[in-house]
Amino acid sequence: MRKKAVFTTAYLSSERVRFLIMEQHLPLMILVPFMKKILIVEDEYLVSQHIKSVLRNSGFKVCGVADNVEEALSLTKEHLPDLVLVDIQLKGELSGIDLARSLASENIPFVFLTANFEGNTLEKAKETLPLGFIVKPFREFDLLTTLDVAFYRHQHMMDSRYKEELDLDKKLRAAIDSVKDEKTLLIRIAEVFQPHIPFDYFNIVTPLRDRSSEIHSGLLRVGFEEYQYIGDEGFRNIAGQSTGRDGSDDISEDGFSRPKIYRDTDIQHLFGLSPRSKLLCGIYDLRSAILFPVETESTEKVRIEFYNRRSNIYSQHHLVLMSRIQAVLHDLFSRKVPVSTLKTGLRKRGAEGASTGDFDGMVGTSSAMLSVLDKIEIVAPLDTSVLILGESGTGKERVARSIHVRSSRKDKPFVIVNCASLPVNLVESELFGHEKGAFTGAVEKREGKFEIANGGTIFLDEIGELTMDVQVKLLRVLQEQEIDRIGGRAPIKINVRILAATNRDLEVEMENGRFRLDLYYRLFVFPLNVPALRERVEDIVSLTDFFVARYAQRYKKAVTGVSEDLLEKMMNYTWPGNVRELEHFIERSLLMTKGTVITDAEMPKQGRMILLPAESPAKIKTIDENEREYILSVLNSCNGKIRGANGAAALMGLPPTTLHSKMKRLGIR
């Protein structure tokens, strides 16, 4: 008797649908309830109808087509689509990016459709955290592959976010139940929030009972799990304000009635609402903020404020996360003793009074580096793949090792593979192994790196160096968790967590056909950017002390540090080799030093950019301006003809649909 088929809500390709219906003799009505619903938001009728046809033929259900944001939002509420295809350029005043922000706030996955893959528009689109981009004109294969990857990523993201919400809720409730001291409670709240919503300054604002003014309780982050409390009086002393309360430094009731993110130019709006926030950002060089009001039993709104020194650190995801833990926040701030009764204090990680600047061998207290450490804390306990991005020498391997040692696989193997050093003809054998006699020279059976790492973690360094055929096999490992030895007769099941790293721009590699889009997005479930040393200059001092202590002990030399003059030179150097170059510089200089302080070490020579004077002070045109002039000149030479032989599209080497899209974007009629 044939087994009853069980279907999940996973995406089924058109080939898979046909196989299930024709080969397995399954009725179509069994598949229909599990088809993904997709909403198309596209203002070009021919494009939207083409997409609609492709999707329906591939087993999807198209629940609607819209050409503007208002209609799209209405259809979204009515049909609750599983995914939305969003064109960036739409009819009306609002764009696809505006729609994407609304979809992100509702946790509805979306993929962008665009003919404009350039400049500021792309950066704004990326900030909304789409599950992918489809560049017009596109092939049917590109569309279906992108959707396949999008559903895969969304499922993993939802699993991760659900675990994140549970973890945050659990830890906050534990803080409420176990911490009786209000001073310790505020610090504990900060520690719980930090890995999920990174901040350099954390503030809790409590209105007085008569609402005549507010009480601020702030924590300045000074290290990993290290905070300094700055209360009302302390802040007034730092800001040079007179004592007393006149309410002039408090934000208006309307200013924080709803959660809001402030970044880039938006931060100026916050300054207009709250002079205190303006002072705070000026003193500590803070460039972005989240203000989140929380209702309490007394109907007063306590406000949680997160500030960061980076301008684009906060996204819609952070607001969604806060909104999903409203219940525990309500319980937290409905306590009888207000948080505002805290007294000045300092909390340091580890033993009381002892500060540790070393996180699994990584040193630094800059905002950029602390953000990396926070993300490691979040992702390490999970089993998801991680893509570590950064320049050579930034410490990507150190990050990977830290993720492994903080995971449940810490007692299992950690296998490092440098993809750039693998011989081209032996890559598959090294990764997947081979059977005896599989090829000339295979005199015995050999396990590959994936088998050796079974149960543990494999770190694929410089993954951008793998050839396309090896990328296909790696994609199968990610999908199926199984490998095929060269010459083997059957696949081998494995249980391996994959961490990957590269110093290449994989988006550029994809555009140039050197890296697979589906592999990129399967690795891109949790990207982690390691900053270059020039982006965390403030860490040079602590890194220098760390390396001096390490090599002084190793070489048994009484060197204790570097001179002020040398340190200033080091701070002004760009360090193209990053932390690795700094480490080698300290080791070399320490070996050459005869005294206790490194003073006369020779700094590496730094290349200079020579700018030739312009012949005339002509205005520099933007890329769009140059492109518009170019298209107009070609159209003029073709007498306005776009399609066909000797048409503008043919002369420019573009498909006519792409040229039409560019003309529309640039306002050429």
Secondary structure, 3 states (H helix, E strand, C coil): CCCCCCCCCCCCCHHHHHHHHHHCCCCHHHHHHHCCEEEEECCCHHHHHHHHHHHHHCCCEEEEEECEHHHHHHHHHHHCCCEEEEECCCECCCCHHHHHHHHHHCCCCEEEEECCCCHHHHHHHHHCCCCCEEECCCCHHHHHHHHHHHHHHHHHHHHHHHHHHHHHHHHHHHHHHHCCCHHHHHHHHHHHHCCCCCCCEEEEEEECCCCCCEEEEEEEEEECCEEEEEEHHHHHHHHCCCCCCCCCCCCCHHHHCCCEEEECCHHHHHHHHCHHHHHHHHHHCCCEEEEEEEECCCCCEEEEEEEECCCCCCCHHHHHHHHHCHHHHHHHCCCCCCHHHCCCCEECCCCCCCCCCEECCEECCCHHHHHHHHHHHHHCCCCCCEEEECCCCCCHHHHHHHHHHCCCCCCCCEEEEEHHHCCHHHHHHHHHCECCCCCCCCCCCECCHHHHCCCCEEEEECHHHCCHHHHHHHHHHHHHCEECCECCCCCEECCCEEEEEECCCHHHHHHCCCCCHHHHHHHCCCEEECCCHHHCHHHHHHHHHHHHHHHHHHCCCCCCEECHHHHHHHHHCCCCCHHHHHHHHHHHHHHHCCCCEECCCCCCCCCCCCCCCCCCCCCCCCHHHHHHHHHHHHHHHCCCCCCCCCCHHHHHCCCHHHHHHHHHHHCCC
